[in-house]
Amino acid sequence: MNVLIDEDSQSKILIRLLKEAGHSVLTVADLGANSKSDPEILKLASEYDRVLLTKNCADFAELHKLNLIVHSGIIAIYQNANPKKNMNCDQIVVAIDNFEKSDAVIQGQLVNLNHYHWDKTPSPP
């Protein structure tokens, strides 16, 4: 997957793990776009044909809902008030893998990555 990582998600560990998993990764910082507005970031992701990975879920969900910017997809990582319940970098990479295996369409969609947070191997019925 071609990913643009939003400013709020530019962990060096996450970047490394995504690259190791075979993803093409750019960050907002790579593009010199830190501190740009959310619409500008979504437009950049579209221009570079990349899926935006963000923890800024509410703002990008609103942008998506307004449907003003054609985009390659938004992967939203929702954060819990209890940090112990949040996905770590390894779990984010596994959840992206789970999403890809689901064959769901990302183009023009906002995907709640938390819905794909489960172990690599589902337990037998």
C-alpha positions in Angstrom: 0.0 0.0 0.0 1.2 3.5 -0.8 0.8 5.5 2.5 1.2 9.1 3.5 1.5 9.3 7.3 -0.1 12.4 8.9 1.9 14.6 11.2 0.2 13.0 14.3 1.4 9.5 13.4 5.0 9.9 12.2 6.5 7.5 14.7 9.9 6.3 13.5 9.0 2.8 14.7 5.7 2.8 12.7 7.5 4.0 9.6 10.1 1.3 9.8 7.6 -1.4 10.5 5.4 -0.4 7.6 8.4 -0.3 5.2 9.5 -3.7 6.5 6.0 -5.0 5.7 6.4 -3.9 2.1 4.5 -0.6 2.1 5.7 2.5 0.3 5.8 5.2 3.0 5.9 8.9 2.8 5.4 11.2 5.8 4.0 14.7 5.9 7.5 15.8 7.1 9.1 14.2 4.0 6.9 16.5 1.9 7.7 19.6 4.0 4.0 19.8 4.9 4.1 19.7 8.7 1.6 22.3 10.1 -0.4 22.3 6.8 -4.2 22.3 7.2 -6.1 19.0 7.0 -7.6 19.8 3.6 -4.1 20.5 2.3 -2.8 17.2 3.7 -5.7 15.2 2.2 -5.1 17.0 -1.2 -1.4 16.1 -1.0 -2.2 12.4 -0.3 -4.5 12.5 -3.4 -1.8 14.2 -5.5 0.7 11.5 -4.5 -1.9 8.7 -4.9 -1.4 7.7 -1.3 -3.7 6.5 1.4 -3.6 8.9 4.4 -2.9 7.2 7.7 -4.0 9.5 10.6 -5.0 9.6 14.2 -6.9 12.8 13.6 -10.1 10.9 13.0 -12.8 13.5 13.7 -11.4 16.2 11.4 -10.7 13.8 8.5 -14.0 12.1 8.9 -15.7 15.5 8.6 -13.6 16.3 5.4 -14.5 12.9 4.0 -18.2 13.5 4.7 -18.1 16.9 3.0 -16.8 15.0 -0.1 -15.0 18.1 -1.4 -11.7 16.4 -2.1 -11.4 13.2 -4.2 -8.9 11.1 -2.3 -7.1 7.7 -2.4 -8.5 6.7 1.0 -8.1 7.5 4.7 -7.1 5.0 7.3 -8.2 6.4 10.7 -6.7 5.1 13.9 -9.1 5.9 16.7 -7.5 6.5 20.1 -9.1 5.5 23.4 -9.2 7.7 26.5 -7.3 4.8 28.1 -3.9 4.6 26.4 -3.6 1.0 27.3 -6.4 0.2 24.9 -4.7 1.9 21.9 -3.0 -0.1 19.2 0.8 0.0 19.3 2.9 0.2 16.1 3.0 -3.6 15.6 -0.7 -3.9 16.0 -1.3 -1.0 13.5 0.8 -2.9 10.9 -1.1 -6.1 11.5 -4.4 -4.3 11.3 -3.4 -2.8 7.9 -2.5 -6.3 6.8 -5.9 -7.6 7.9 -7.6 -4.8 6.1 -5.7 -5.6 2.9 -6.6 -9.3 3.2 -10.3 -8.3 3.5 -10.2 -7.1 -0.1 -12.2 -4.0 1.0 -12.0 -1.0 -1.2 -10.0 2.0 0.1 -10.2 4.4 -2.8 -12.4 7.3 -1.7 -13.3 5.7 1.6 -12.6 6.4 5.3 -11.7 3.1 7.0 -11.7 2.7 10.8 -8.5 0.7 11.2 -9.6 -0.4 14.7 -12.2 -2.7 13.1 -9.3 -4.7 11.6 -7.4 -5.1 14.9 -7.2 -8.8 15.6 -4.4 -11.4 15.7 -2.9 -12.5 12.4 -4.4 -15.9 12.7 -8.1 -16.1 13.7 -8.8 -18.7 16.4 -10.6 -21.8 15.1 -14.4 -22.0 15.5 
